[in-house]
Amino acid sequence: MKTQVVGISDMKVSNKPEEVLITYSLGSCLGVVIYDPVARVAGLLHSMLPLSKIDPQKAKASPFMFVDTGIPLLFKEAYNLGAEKKNIIVKAAGCSSLLDEKGFFKIGERNFTVLRKLLWKNNILIDKQDIGGNHSRTVSVSINNGRVTVKTGGKEHEL
Amino acid sequence: MSFKKEILENIKALPTMSTTTSKIVTLLGSKDIDMNKIIQLIQFDPAITTNVLKLVNSSYFGLQKQVTSIKQAVVLLGLNQVHRIVIAVSFSPLMNNKIDGYDMPSGALWEHSVATAVASETIAKMIKFPDNDMVFTAALLHDVGKIALSTFVDEYYNRIEEDVQNSNESFEVVEKKILGIDHAEAGAVILKNWGIPQNLFMPVLWHHDPDACTIDDAQKLVDIVHLADSLCMAGGMGVGRDGLQYRPSENVVKRLKFKAIMLESIMSQTMTGIENLKEIFEI
């Protein structure tokens, strides 16, 4: 089994059955896994901020930093490897927050809102999600069977 | 039951900072920086000189000719850059270690510290805060107390975790409740023992409770480090199992007159800053 690490503001796609895509330390960042079980293609995106308009230049150099520029590229790259929209399963994790009752640091919540809007516009539903809370998450997907696991505070569960 | 006494004993056993580093940090924290004095100090410490020159001559800086003296390095790179290199060389060995209590693999605490330092500099620039060198060092050292608390957090983690879940209190509040001291206070004690001046350890002491800061002169620096730390934790930069279980201060945001959209901009600029520093800081 070969592990490919997806960093912060990064994305990877793969169709190699022996590979696992993994991303660490999702705090308020959003992790999105897409998987086509027919083509056996998976993609994993780790975006930090909701909208690219705050820094368009940065978005050009590093499109995966933002949800609105990262999501279209995630799908595009998966299509390039043979995935088809009709088969794609979407899972989302992350978007936690500090103990911020006044909601000033609600970057996580905004990340998730932008994802939902984008998917809704494109008639795509989220199959499973593990969103919110105050923990950091590690997310991985196996290309072979599309199994997605989320690890939080030493405990792992399947999504 | 409090473990404060044992933790303070632990702190005494931590490696001490070299006299050179302590003097450089103190000099850089003063209002009028005497460049010649700093160059002299570095030159008298062969270990720091060797490591600084090694980094200065690395491909990262892409300098045309071989740099053979600290003076030459300061002329070519500027004092600010050399200062960062000296700080990195001095503190990374201690802060690169694995921190078991917080479930941080080796490199994670260092990554979080560098990210917070870069975010603090970004905020300082935005609000035109003048003491940039101080901002970088204070932010870099803000979580150093986690090193001293690690074994105790590890041993009593179940109790801490249970209390955090039930009380919904900030992690450092529960640390203090169960261990008798939190990582912020422990960090300030470490820096005090190292002979680091008060204006640098105040932000470490109050980084989770900036509204309790009792020294007006230190308030702005405390606020900057608090905000930077909160953003870097939220962004998942070098986060342990204490996760995002910290309560940010609403008053800091008000005092600094920040809007939500500016916070996102700081995060984006911090990522760029980290990319630029990656090679020097080995993160």
Interface residues (C-beta under 8 A of the other chain):
Chain A: I8 S9 Y24 S25 L26 G27 S28 C29 M48 L49 P50 I54 D55 K58 S62 M65 S96 S97 L98 L99 D100 K102 F104 F105 K106 I107 G108 N134 H135 S136 G153 G154
Chain B: D103 E161 N168 S170 S230 L231 M233 A234 G235 G236 M237 G238 V239 G240 R241 G243 L244 Q245 Y246 R247 P248 E250 V253 A260 I261 L263 E264 S265 M267 S268 Q269 M271 T272
